[in-house]
Structures are given as structure tokens and as C-alpha cells.
Amino acid sequence: MKPPDLDHELAPAGPGDIDGREDRVPEPIRTRSDRARIEASVPAGAGGCSPPVSAPLRPPGAAPVNPAPATSRVRVTVDGKGFRLGTAKFHAKGVTYGPLAPGAEGIPFATPEITRCDFRQIADLGANLLRVYHVPPRWFLDLAHEHDLKLLVDVPWNRQQCFLDAADTRRALVESVRQAARRCAGHPAVFALSVANEIPADIVRWSGAGAVAGFLDELIRAAKAEDPELLCTFGNFPTTEFLQVEAADFLCFNVYLHDRQPFENYLARLQMLSDTRPLMLGEIGIDTVREGEERQSEVLRWKIESAFRCGCSGVVVYAFTDEWWNGGRLVEDWAFGLTRLDRTPKPAFETVRRQFAVAPYFPLPATPKVSVVIASYNGATTL
């Protein structure tokens, strides 16, 4: 079960943001072979099911799309199939946060006082990452850094529209990503920027998988033009798994499968799609209104373990709290939080805390038997 999309109307650009010239929008940088390979992954006349996926994005041994520049030691970087923070590996253990009911400033974040209390509780959970669905104000970034929390920041825009059909819409989206990257640029609390989240499959098929992937590449290049060290991705999900966005630094998938074997099978498939890049689960969760709090605790227990056992570089639990503002109102018939509206913990809170304390290295359920075979000629006296 998946919560409804967090759709937000695109705010019109202000004077001077967009000058109307077509040449202000960089064209996606692709070779003809790249475009052919991507478009070949979506057969003509594909129906409601996902089309087969073509060969990996890059041939074995090819150079990375976004080679890492000389970076600051306080920012997370890609390191093979994982992440690194300075000299240490960074295993992302996160929760989503918000959107919350807008306060006096009109932004979907709590006051600094409430946010500080939430961050203390999140730190007690053992999390080191928050995923937020709006670009946060500066005080929020500073407060996250104070509590040793990294932020995966989504750029909100209305994905339900055919956004590639109008040049002015494309330009406005590129500018919104530029502004988001500019606001986050250089801040040590920022883990990565997600330029989109769960683009509906019918929109992708209408515009074409290659065209949508090319535009997402364009958005990522716009963000990196503002901050070359900024990690960038987009939130994908199973119905559009065929989208191949080459500029993304890592793959981020929202996966809501509540049976263990299908969940692990699908993670194995995603590892094939991710090729040499890290795979991160951007959302996992379960609704306690329909499934119950004990079921939530049990499912999150094995989901976190399975994610790291299957080689994921991180996992984000949806969500920290039941408070969820969407569509101009507080949603009351969904309850994915580890805490209730008043921030009292559900049983899953303690379960996730235990799993985060162990992750990424979970003990084996049983000690395997091992046979040691040594090939040696007359070596018994020296073994």
C-alpha cells in the first residue's frame, strides 16, 4: 500500500527568473547510441505492465558519469556501490519528515522549537538521514547539521501534468531545480537533491521514456551547475523502473512490498538495474490504520535487515510521524509514522531503533559449516 502522491502546484517564476528565450534551456547531452538504447527499453505500444529493461546503463569498466571532484570532508560522496563521509563509510539510515501543517511562515515545516524536539527523538532512533519533500529554510539546515543529520531534499512540483508539452513549463521546472540547488549549495547537512519523485507511468508513456529520462538528466545538470559537489538523484518506483537517468549519482526507489520473498527478489532486480551505482530505498513503510501497529513493527524489522543484506547503501522509513499535510489539509486516514500525532512512539519505533543500531551488519541466523581443503604434496609436517 502506497500513500497518495505529494503533489504540489508549480509556483510561477518571478520577474527576471526566466527570460523566455528557448536557448536558456540546455538540451540533454546524449549520443545517438545512448538515446537509441534508452528508447529501445520501452517497446512501442507498451501497455500497463513495465516493459523489459535493456542492458546496463554503462558497459563494464566505463568511467563514471559524474566523476567525484575534490570534495569537502563534511559532505557525503559516492564510493563505489556505497557512500563515504570523509574517511568513513556512510550507511544511510533515515526517516521521512513531513510535509507538516504550515506555520506562521507558510512553509510545511514545524517551528524551530518543535523541530529541535523532533530531531532529538530522531537522533534517539539512531537515524542519520532525513528525507524532506520541500526545500527547507536555512535554519532547518543548520539545525539538522547541529544534530548530525543529513538531508535528502526533494524538489516539489506537479508531476501529474504533461510537463514536456510546453516549453515554458520545462523552463520553469529547470529554474525551480536551480533555485533549490542554490539554496542548498555547499551546506554540510545536505546529503543529496532529488529532482523528482514518482512520475506517473501514464505521463512517462505519453511523453516517452527517453524524453522523460533526458529531461531528468537536464534537471540534474542544472542542479550541478549551481553546486558541482551536490549528489543528485530522483525518486523512482516499480511502475517506471525502466527510466534510465544516466546523470543520477545513485538510484533511489520507493518500494512498498509487504511480503519478504517478493521484496528481496525485487531488490535483486534493482541491483541489476543500478549497475555500478549505489542503490538506496527512498521509502519503505506500512499503514497502521489498515495493517495495525504490530504488523508495522514486524514488517519494518525484516525490511531493514533485508535491504542491507541485499546490498542497499541505505534505507529511509516512511515516516517519522503520523502528522502529514497534503492537498491543503491534514490527512487523517493514513498513519505510516513511527510516532503518533503527539510524537508518542509506536512499537515500530523501538524495532527500527534496534535495527538501525545493528545495520548494516546483521548476524547470521546460524553458523555455517565450512570445509577447508588444502592441496599440498608431502606438506603434512608444515601445515
ROZAFI-47602 format. One line per field, with one value per residue (C-alpha): residue number from 0; x, y, z. Coordinates in nm, 4 decimals. Layout:
BEGIN
nuvo: NUM	...
u: X	...
v: Y	...
w: Z	...
***
This chain:
BEGIN
nuvo: 0	1	2	3	4	5	6	7	8	9	10	11	12	13	14	15	16	17	18	19	20	21	22	23	24	25	26	27	28	29	30	31	32	33	34	35	36	37	38	39	40	41	42	43	44	45	46	47	48	49	50	51	52	53	54	55	56	57	58	59	60	61	62	63	64	65	66	67	68	69	70	71	72	73	74	75	76	77	78	79	80	81	82	83	84	85	86	87	88	89	90	91	92	93	94	95	96	97	98	99	100	101	102	103	104	105	106	107	108	109	110	111	112	113	114	115	116	117	118	119	120	121	122	123	124	125	126	127	128	129	130	131	132	133	134	135	136	137	138	139	140	141	142	143	144	145	146	147	148	149	150	151	152	153	154	155	156	157	158	159	160	161	162	163	164	165	166	167	168	169	170	171	172	173	174	175	176	177	178	179	180	181	182	183	184	185	186	187	188	189	190	191	192	193	194	195	196	197	198	199	200	201	202	203	204	205	206	207	208	209	210	211	212	213	214	215	216	217	218	219	220	221	222	223	224	225	226	227	228	229	230	231	232	233	234	235	236	237	238	239	240	241	242	243	244	245	246	247	248	249	250	251	252	253	254	255	256	257	258	259	260	261	262	263	264	265	266	267	268	269	270	271	272	273	274	275	276	277	278	279	280	281	282	283	284	285	286	287	288	289	290	291	292	293	294	295	296	297	298	299	300	301	302	303	304	305	306	307	308	309	310	311	312	313	314	315	316	317	318	319	320	321	322	323	324	325	326	327	328	329	330	331	332	333	334	335	336	337	338	339	340	341	342	343	344	345	346	347	348	349	350	351	352	353	354	355	356	357	358	359	360	361	362	363	364	365	366	367	368	369	370	371	372	373	374	375	376	377	378	379	380	381	382
u: 0.0000	0.1388	0.0402	-0.1017	0.1370	0.2599	0.1547	0.2191	0.1322	0.4282	0.4847	0.5144	0.8564	0.9135	1.0255	1.3723	1.3761	1.3000	1.3579	1.1573	1.4452	1.4489	1.8273	1.8193	1.7215	2.0191	1.9404	2.0047	2.3559	2.3194	2.4824	2.2628	2.3573	2.2602	1.9184	1.8615	1.9491	1.7098	1.4199	1.4736	1.3976	1.0324	0.8630	0.6166	0.2605	0.3615	0.0606	0.0114	0.2930	0.6564	0.8495	1.1648	1.4824	1.7728	2.1409	2.3071	2.3455	2.7185	2.9444	3.1697	3.4795	3.3363	3.4204	3.1516	2.9082	2.9761	3.3395	3.3801	3.5613	3.7857	3.5243	3.4890	3.5255	3.1929	2.9884	2.8801	3.0305	2.9710	3.2188	3.1565	2.8245	2.8038	2.8684	3.1527	3.1657	3.5270	3.7293	3.4384	3.1642	2.8224	2.5323	2.2121	1.9556	1.6737	1.3124	1.0919	0.9869	0.6733	0.5243	0.3782	0.0989	0.2273	0.3085	0.3199	0.5829	0.3561	0.6084	0.5335	0.7778	0.7247	0.8626	1.2331	1.1386	0.9235	1.1761	1.4538	1.2449	1.1719	1.5406	1.6304	1.3799	1.5097	1.8645	1.7450	1.6088	1.9626	1.8822	2.1451	1.9296	1.6015	1.4098	1.2058	0.9644	1.0177	1.3338	1.3904	1.4802	1.8340	1.7581	1.6335	1.9597	2.1636	1.9576	1.9957	2.3726	2.3738	2.2107	2.4410	2.1543	2.1942	1.9066	1.7743	1.5838	1.3040	1.2156	0.8312	0.6435	0.3241	0.4124	0.0514	0.0850	0.2336	0.5344	0.7213	0.4391	0.5031	0.8396	0.7531	0.6733	1.0077	1.1921	1.0065	1.0938	1.4599	1.4634	1.2936	1.5634	1.8338	1.6865	1.6648	2.0277	2.1299	1.9571	2.1259	2.4635	2.7639	2.5712	2.7211	2.3777	2.2662	2.3127	2.1525	1.8894	1.6054	1.4799	1.1537	0.9536	0.7345	0.6466	0.3237	0.3679	0.0984	0.2795	0.6062	0.4454	0.2689	0.5899	0.8202	1.0683	1.3687	1.2326	1.1471	1.4860	1.6559	1.4665	1.5578	1.9209	1.8728	1.7357	2.0316	2.2798	2.1038	2.1468	2.5130	2.5760	2.4901	2.6828	2.9116	2.9641	2.5905	2.4746	2.1605	1.9001	1.5246	1.2662	1.1593	0.9158	0.8392	0.5923	0.8603	1.1655	1.2609	1.3578	1.7340	1.8682	2.2399	2.3269	2.1879	2.4635	2.2657	1.9344	1.6573	1.3499	1.0297	0.9272	0.6069	0.6074	0.4928	0.5933	0.9569	1.0447	0.8959	1.0634	1.4062	1.3537	1.2757	1.5825	1.7941	1.6380	1.7051	2.0698	2.0942	1.9367	2.1643	2.4717	2.7805	2.5939	2.4606	2.1024	1.9052	1.5488	1.3941	1.0697	0.9606	0.6657	0.3269	-0.0012	-0.1053	-0.4678	-0.5221	-0.2400	-0.2022	0.0914	0.2259	0.2254	0.4120	0.6774	0.7289	0.7423	0.9887	1.2091	1.2730	1.2604	1.5539	1.7513	1.6737	1.7621	2.1133	2.1638	2.0727	2.3428	2.1450	2.3524	2.0743	1.7079	1.4528	1.1478	0.8228	0.7578	0.8754	0.5277	0.1623	0.1321	0.1096	-0.0108	-0.1169	-0.3572	-0.4151	-0.5317	-0.4117	-0.4522	-0.6267	-0.6922	-0.3239	-0.0818	0.2615	0.4507	0.6845	0.5270	0.1704	0.0498	0.1587	0.5007	0.4425	0.6301	0.4571	0.6065	0.7860	0.9922	1.1851	1.2091	1.3617	1.5965	1.7280	1.7687	1.9464	2.1852	2.2876	2.2765	2.4387	2.5910	2.3284	2.4348	2.3693	2.0789	2.3096	2.6837	2.7531	2.9598	3.2830	3.5187	3.8820	4.0610	4.4361	4.6231	4.9758	5.2321	5.4065	5.3176	5.1616	5.4551	5.4420	5.0672
v: 0.0000	0.3309	0.6762	0.9135	1.1372	1.4539	1.6785	2.0483	2.3111	2.4662	2.8198	3.0686	3.2127	3.5690	3.8554	3.8027	3.4282	3.3267	3.5494	3.3413	3.2559	2.8969	2.8909	2.9239	2.5558	2.3255	2.0267	1.6835	1.5713	1.2276	1.0395	0.8742	0.5342	0.6422	0.7618	0.4502	0.2248	0.4065	0.4205	0.0551	-0.0318	0.0762	-0.1202	0.0612	0.0164	-0.0950	-0.1500	-0.1141	-0.3505	-0.2458	-0.3149	-0.5250	-0.3445	-0.3332	-0.3823	-0.1954	0.1792	0.1737	-0.1004	-0.2723	-0.0706	0.2554	0.5769	0.7080	0.9637	1.2067	1.1670	1.2973	1.6308	1.7251	1.7444	1.8752	1.6100	1.7070	1.6141	1.2680	1.1334	0.8250	0.5443	0.2510	0.0905	0.2912	0.6292	0.7802	1.0655	1.1700	0.8536	0.6501	0.4657	0.6267	0.3840	0.5858	0.5052	0.7509	0.8509	1.0819	1.4056	1.5925	1.7748	1.9102	2.1625	2.5060	2.7506	3.1270	3.1390	2.9405	2.6609	2.2904	2.2652	2.2925	2.5778	2.5654	2.4674	2.1707	2.0747	2.0662	1.8300	1.6092	1.5986	1.4835	1.1999	1.1123	1.1066	0.8715	0.6495	0.6146	0.7762	0.9770	1.0916	1.2748	1.2862	1.6071	1.6861	2.0620	2.2702	2.3633	2.7085	2.7817	2.7431	2.3889	2.3005	2.4426	2.2574	1.9289	1.9776	2.0515	1.7114	1.5260	1.4624	1.4619	1.5665	1.4132	1.7109	1.6655	1.9483	1.9594	2.0037	1.8781	1.5508	1.4901	1.7369	1.6617	1.8737	1.8156	1.9504	2.3200	2.4965	2.7467	2.4623	2.3000	2.6266	2.6863	2.3379	2.3812	2.7144	2.5664	2.2992	2.5638	2.7662	2.4591	2.3691	2.7290	2.7295	2.4028	2.4723	2.3915	2.3195	2.0229	1.8945	1.8284	1.4672	1.4888	1.6602	1.4614	1.6447	1.4456	1.1803	0.9078	1.0440	0.8625	0.5836	0.7192	1.0547	0.8762	0.6670	0.9701	1.1714	0.8754	0.7158	0.8543	1.2099	1.1964	1.0469	1.3173	1.5905	1.4434	1.4452	1.8112	1.8891	1.7179	1.9094	2.2335	2.1460	2.0561	2.3823	2.5535	2.3081	2.0583	1.8557	1.8078	1.4474	1.4206	1.1533	1.1179	0.9118	0.6185	0.3350	-0.0051	0.1127	0.3304	0.1198	0.1328	0.5026	0.5206	0.8539	0.8496	1.1687	1.0378	0.9680	0.6834	0.5044	0.5876	0.3616	0.3681	0.0052	-0.0956	-0.4770	-0.6344	-0.9984	-1.0792	-1.3050	-1.0804	-0.7827	-0.9473	-1.0717	-0.7195	-0.5777	-0.8267	-0.6914	-0.3328	-0.4162	-0.5290	-0.2046	0.0074	-0.1391	0.0128	0.2861	0.2748	0.1616	0.3341	0.2661	0.6129	0.4963	0.1807	0.1754	0.0353	0.1938	0.1174	0.2206	-0.0787	-0.3141	-0.2463	-0.1357	-0.4858	-0.5695	-0.2441	-0.3359	-0.6843	-0.5761	-0.2934	-0.5314	-0.7636	-0.4919	-0.3039	-0.6247	-0.7483	-0.4120	-0.4118	-0.7862	-0.7331	-0.4703	-0.1454	0.1574	0.2973	0.2830	0.5505	0.4573	0.6336	0.8155	0.9700	1.0810	1.0333	1.4093	1.4542	1.7647	1.7012	1.8695	2.1626	1.9519	1.7188	1.3605	1.1549	0.8194	0.7249	0.6505	0.5455	0.7131	0.5552	0.8039	0.9256	1.2835	1.3697	1.2074	0.9151	0.6146	0.3168	-0.0325	0.0042	0.2929	0.0633	-0.2030	0.0413	0.1713	-0.1811	-0.2464	0.0834	0.0046	-0.3209	-0.2132	-0.2714	-0.5859	-0.8316	-1.1567	-1.4788	-1.6853	-1.9881	-2.0519	-2.2106	-2.5273	-2.4751	-2.7275	-2.6248	-2.8132	-2.7609	-2.9008	-2.9901	-3.2553	-3.4048	-3.0933	-3.2523	-3.1663	-2.7970	-2.7357
w: 0.0000	-0.1039	0.0218	-0.2383	-0.4282	-0.2631	-0.5472	-0.5368	-0.7911	-0.9614	-0.8396	-1.1259	-1.1815	-1.0706	-1.2900	-1.4209	-1.3390	-1.6949	-1.9916	-2.2351	-2.4640	-2.5841	-2.5748	-2.1961	-2.1721	-2.2309	-2.4488	-2.2977	-2.3783	-2.5339	-2.8153	-3.0725	-2.9348	-2.5818	-2.6966	-2.9054	-2.6138	-2.3786	-2.6231	-2.7085	-2.3475	-2.3921	-2.6743	-2.8938	-2.7769	-2.4306	-2.2067	-1.8343	-1.7346	-1.7144	-2.0363	-2.0259	-1.9344	-2.1724	-2.0962	-1.8072	-1.8402	-1.8902	-2.0264	-1.7720	-1.6946	-1.8291	-1.6467	-1.4071	-1.5437	-1.2593	-1.1525	-0.7989	-0.7695	-0.4812	-0.2047	0.1455	0.4144	0.5722	0.2650	0.1580	-0.1648	-0.3767	-0.3164	-0.5498	-0.4584	-0.1365	0.0201	0.2177	0.4659	0.4943	0.5523	0.6920	0.5075	0.5307	0.5631	0.5253	0.7954	0.7577	0.8047	0.6041	0.7717	0.6687	0.4983	0.8216	0.8741	0.7615	1.0403	1.0515	0.7765	0.5434	0.4914	0.5575	0.8481	1.2228	1.4320	1.5235	1.8794	1.7720	1.5054	1.7643	1.9813	1.6791	1.5874	1.9367	1.9064	1.5597	1.6944	1.9687	1.6906	1.5572	1.2224	1.0350	0.7414	0.6840	0.3596	0.3249	0.0431	0.0279	0.0163	0.3825	0.5157	0.6274	0.9984	0.9296	0.7509	1.0372	1.2975	1.1078	1.0962	1.4681	1.5280	1.2819	1.0394	0.6625	0.4365	0.1171	-0.0255	-0.2795	-0.5173	-0.5184	-0.8447	-1.0036	-1.1763	-1.2863	-1.5739	-1.9163	-1.8288	-2.1557	-2.3733	-2.3019	-2.3291	-2.0562	-1.8128	-1.8880	-1.8305	-1.5040	-1.3755	-1.4644	-1.2823	-0.9736	-0.9522	-0.9959	-0.7112	-0.4865	-0.5559	-0.4935	-0.1524	-0.0542	-0.2141	-0.0001	0.3187	0.5069	0.6140	0.2555	0.1503	-0.1939	-0.4062	-0.5612	-0.8702	-0.8969	-0.7140	-0.8632	-1.2070	-1.3037	-1.5562	-1.7893	-1.8095	-1.8881	-2.1605	-2.3085	-2.3351	-2.3988	-2.1600	-2.3482	-2.3438	-1.9728	-1.8857	-2.0919	-1.9109	-1.5710	-1.6868	-1.7754	-1.4284	-1.2634	-1.4788	-1.3830	-1.0136	-1.0562	-1.2387	-0.9089	-0.6877	-0.8654	-0.5453	-0.4854	-0.5184	-0.7308	-0.7932	-0.8489	-0.6634	-0.8783	-0.8146	-0.9728	-1.2396	-1.4040	-1.3240	-1.6932	-1.6678	-1.7186	-1.5973	-1.6598	-1.4708	-1.1398	-0.8879	-0.7291	-0.7729	-0.5261	-0.5255	-0.3201	-0.2590	-0.0786	-0.0861	0.2409	0.1786	0.2412	-0.0516	-0.3246	-0.1545	-0.1602	-0.5163	-0.6315	-0.4562	-0.6521	-0.9708	-0.8678	-0.8032	-1.1643	-1.2814	-1.0631	-1.2314	-1.0648	-0.8755	-0.5177	-0.4636	-0.1909	-0.0781	-0.0580	0.1036	0.2829	0.5192	0.6120	0.7209	1.0789	1.0201	0.7917	0.8932	1.2654	1.4778	1.5491	1.1783	1.1070	1.3626	1.2200	0.8536	0.9181	1.1172	0.8258	0.5587	0.7099	0.7547	0.4030	0.2469	0.3908	0.3377	-0.0281	-0.0672	-0.0432	0.0528	0.2676	0.3623	0.4504	0.6580	0.5718	0.8074	1.1351	1.2453	1.1533	1.1014	0.7261	0.5432	0.1848	-0.0537	0.1802	0.4746	0.7466	0.6270	0.8957	0.7278	0.6798	0.9613	0.8399	1.1247	1.3750	1.6154	1.6531	1.6075	1.9625	1.8947	2.1302	1.9880	1.8309	1.8815	1.5455	1.6829	1.9159	1.6446	1.3973	1.6652	1.7256	1.3536	1.2900	1.5774	1.4071	1.0415	0.8029	0.9560	1.0788	1.2481	1.0625	1.1998	1.2223	1.1947	0.8552	0.8302	0.6400	0.4836	0.4327	0.1545	0.1074	-0.1914	-0.0813	-0.1721	0.1331	0.3316	0.6380	0.8647	0.7788	0.7903
***
